Amino acid sequence: MRPLILSFFLLSSLLAGAQKNTPNFEEIPPELGKDNLTLLVMDEDKNAVSKAIYETFEKHYKGPYEIQPRSMVYTKKYADATKYRFLFTVITRDVPGQWIGRERFPPTVDYSYGVFDRRTGKQYKLDGWAGGFKRSMVDYVKRMEEARAGNSK
C-alpha cells in the first residue's frame, strides 16, 4: 500500500511540474501587431540562448522582426521608437549556490522574457522565472504571435 501511495504522489509531482508556463495576454503588449512595426529582438551573448532566439523567432514569429546584439540595439540606427516600438528582451536572474543540510546546490541562472514598449516605457514580461530558457521562450513567442496575428487583421 505504501509504494502505491508514494507512486501516486511522485506522479502527481511530475505532472504538476510538466505544466506549461503559458503567458497570458497581460504579459504581451496589447498593441503588438496593430501597425505592422518591426519587432526589435535583443540577442544575448550566450551561445545556447542566442541559438534558441534565432530558432524560436524563425519558427514561431511571422511578423517583421530584426535580431540584433545588445551593443547595436542602443545605437542611432535603432533609436527610432516609432519604427522599432517594441523590444523583445531576455531577462536573467542569477541564483547563488546554497547549502541545505549537508547538500550543496550549485548556482544557477533563471530566465524570463518580456517586451519593452519603447514609446510608452512600459515593460510587459512573464510573471515568473524558468531554469530552462528554451521552452518558456517558445511559449512566450508563440503567444506574441497569436496577439500579433489577432491585431493585424
C-alpha positions as CSV (number, residue, x, y, z in Angstrom):
1,M,0.0,0.0,0.0
2,R,2.8,2.4,0.9
3,P,4.6,2.1,-2.5
4,L,1.2,2.8,-4.2
5,I,0.7,6.0,-2.3
6,L,4.3,7.0,-2.9
7,S,4.0,6.4,-6.6
8,F,0.8,8.4,-6.7
9,F,2.5,11.4,-5.1
10,L,5.5,11.1,-7.3
11,L,3.4,11.0,-10.4
12,S,1.3,14.0,-9.2
13,S,4.5,16.0,-8.6
14,L,5.9,15.2,-12.1
15,L,2.6,16.1,-13.8
16,A,2.4,19.4,-11.9
17,G,6.0,20.3,-12.9
18,A,5.3,19.5,-16.5
19,Q,2.6,22.1,-16.9
20,K,3.4,24.8,-19.3
21,N,4.1,28.3,-18.1
22,T,1.9,29.8,-20.9
23,P,1.9,33.6,-21.0
24,N,-1.5,35.4,-20.8
25,F,-2.4,38.5,-22.8
26,E,-1.5,40.8,-19.9
27,E,2.1,39.8,-20.4
28,I,2.0,40.8,-24.1
29,P,1.6,44.4,-25.3
30,P,-2.0,44.8,-26.5
31,E,-0.9,47.0,-29.5
32,L,1.6,44.4,-30.8
33,G,1.0,43.9,-34.5
34,K,-1.5,46.7,-35.0
35,D,0.8,48.9,-37.0
36,N,2.9,46.1,-38.6
37,L,6.0,47.6,-36.9
38,T,9.3,45.8,-36.8
39,L,9.9,44.0,-33.5
40,L,13.5,44.5,-32.3
41,V,14.9,41.4,-30.7
42,M,17.9,41.8,-28.4
43,D,20.3,38.9,-28.9
44,E,22.2,37.6,-25.9
45,D,25.9,36.9,-25.8
46,K,25.3,33.3,-24.6
47,N,25.7,30.8,-27.4
48,A,22.8,28.5,-26.5
49,V,20.4,31.3,-25.7
50,S,21.3,33.1,-29.0
51,K,20.7,29.9,-30.9
52,A,17.3,29.5,-29.3
53,I,16.4,33.1,-30.1
54,Y,17.1,32.6,-33.8
55,E,15.4,29.3,-34.0
56,T,12.3,30.3,-32.0
57,F,11.7,33.5,-33.9
58,E,12.3,31.9,-37.3
59,K,9.8,29.1,-36.5
60,H,7.1,30.8,-34.4
61,Y,7.0,34.5,-35.2
62,K,5.6,35.6,-38.6
63,G,5.7,39.3,-38.2
64,P,8.6,41.6,-39.2
65,Y,11.5,41.4,-36.7
66,E,15.2,42.1,-36.5
67,I,17.6,40.3,-34.2
68,Q,20.5,42.5,-33.1
69,P,23.2,42.2,-30.4
70,R,22.8,44.3,-27.3
71,S,25.5,46.7,-28.5
72,M,23.5,47.5,-31.6
73,V,20.1,48.0,-30.0
74,Y,21.1,51.3,-28.4
75,T,22.7,52.8,-31.5
76,K,21.3,55.6,-33.7
77,K,20.2,53.1,-36.3
78,Y,17.6,51.6,-33.9
79,A,16.8,54.8,-31.9
80,D,13.5,55.4,-33.8
81,A,10.9,54.3,-31.2
82,T,8.2,54.7,-33.9
83,K,9.6,52.1,-36.3
84,Y,11.1,49.9,-33.5
85,R,8.5,50.5,-30.8
86,F,8.7,47.0,-29.2
87,L,11.9,45.4,-27.9
88,F,12.0,41.7,-27.0
89,T,14.4,41.0,-24.2
90,V,15.7,38.0,-22.3
91,I,15.8,38.8,-18.6
92,T,18.2,36.8,-16.4
93,R,18.4,36.3,-12.6
94,D,21.5,34.7,-11.0
95,V,20.6,32.4,-8.2
96,P,23.5,31.8,-5.8
97,G,24.5,28.4,-4.7
98,Q,23.4,27.3,-1.3
99,W,23.8,24.6,1.3
100,I,20.7,22.8,2.6
101,G,21.7,20.5,5.3
102,R,24.8,18.7,4.1
103,E,23.8,19.0,0.4
104,R,25.3,21.7,-1.8
105,F,23.1,23.2,-4.6
106,P,25.2,24.9,-7.3
107,P,24.5,28.5,-8.6
108,T,22.0,28.7,-11.5
109,V,20.6,31.2,-13.8
110,D,16.8,31.7,-14.2
111,Y,15.2,33.2,-17.3
112,S,12.2,35.2,-18.1
113,Y,11.1,37.1,-21.2
114,G,9.5,40.4,-21.9
115,V,8.7,43.1,-24.4
116,F,9.5,46.7,-23.7
117,D,7.3,49.3,-25.3
118,R,9.8,52.0,-26.1
119,R,7.2,54.6,-26.9
120,T,5.3,54.3,-23.5
121,G,8.2,53.0,-21.3
122,K,6.1,50.1,-20.2
123,Q,7.6,46.6,-19.7
124,Y,5.5,43.5,-20.4
125,K,7.0,40.3,-19.1
126,L,6.3,36.8,-17.9
127,D,5.2,36.6,-14.4
128,G,7.7,34.1,-13.3
129,W,11.1,32.5,-13.9
130,A,12.2,29.3,-15.5
131,G,15.5,27.5,-15.1
132,G,15.3,26.2,-18.7
133,F,15.3,29.0,-21.2
134,K,14.0,27.5,-24.4
135,R,10.6,26.1,-23.5
136,S,9.4,29.2,-21.8
137,M,10.8,31.3,-24.7
138,V,8.9,29.3,-27.3
139,D,5.7,29.6,-25.2
140,Y,6.1,33.4,-24.9
141,V,7.0,33.9,-28.6
142,K,4.0,31.7,-29.7
143,R,1.7,33.9,-27.5
144,M,3.3,37.0,-29.0
145,E,2.5,35.7,-32.5
146,E,-1.1,34.9,-31.5
147,A,-1.5,38.5,-30.3
148,R,0.2,40.0,-33.3
149,A,-1.8,37.9,-35.8
150,G,-5.0,38.8,-34.0
151,N,-4.2,42.6,-34.1
152,S,-3.1,42.6,-37.7
153,K,-6.5,41.6,-39.1
